[in-house]
């Protein structure tokens, strides 16, 4: 049980890292939507 929770936490961290990396790339590619992205994060 504990090991399963640790694996899920690791997966979640990896997913968050991937999302942040893709978000950074998206911001670099499309600066016009940067403000919209910030608004979405605050929700």
Secondary structure, DSSP 8 states (H G I E B T S, - for coil): -HHHHHHHHHHHHHHHHHHHHHHHHHHHH-GGGHHHHHHHHH-
